[in-house]
Amino acid sequence: MSDWDAELKKIDRRLESISDSALIPLAPAGAPVGARTDVATERAATRTWGAFLRLALATALGVGILFWPYPSRCGVDLGFYLAAITAVAVGGLWSSVWTWRHRTTRAHVLSLLLVIWGLLLGAREILPRAGYAKADVARPVGWGCTAPGGDGVNILRSGT
C-alpha cells in the first residue's frame, strides 16, 4: 500500500510549479467574472457558422419552391418539381444533422420544419396521383399528360 500523503505532496509541488494562467486561461474582455476560455468551445463556435450556412441554403430552397416558375402538372415537368421538393426535404435533413451536432436548438427546429414542409409538398403532389386524395385540375389522377389532340385519356392510364 502506498503512502497517500507522499503522493499528494508530489501533486501539490507540481501544481505550485505551474502558473495560474497556465492552469486556467484568462477570460476574453467583456466575459463575466470567473469565466474561462475553453479552446474546444471556441472551435465549436466557429464551426457553428457552417450549420447556419446549411440552414440558410435549405431555407432559401424551401421558400423558393413557393415561386416555382414552371408548369408542374404532369410529365417531365412534374418530375423536375418532385425532384426540387425532394431537395427541400433532403436540405432540411442535411441542416438538421448539423444543427443537432452543434446544439443550436432554434435552428434545429427550423430544420425539422423544413423537412416537414418538403414532405407536405410531396404529399400534396403524390397522394392525388396515387389515388389517396381528391384529384383536381392542378393535380390530376395520372402522372403523364394527356395525348395531344386526343380524347383526354391519360397516356399512362391507357397504356399508349
Secondary structure, 3 states (H helix, E strand, C coil): CCCHHHHHHHHHHHHHHCCHHHHCCCCCCCCCCCCCCCHHHHHHHHHHHHHHHHHHHHHHHHHHHHHCCCCCCCHHHHHHHHHHHHHHHHHHHHHHHHHHHCCCHHHHHHHHHHHHHHHHHHHHHHHHHHCCCCCCCCCCCCCCCECCCCCCCEHHHHCC
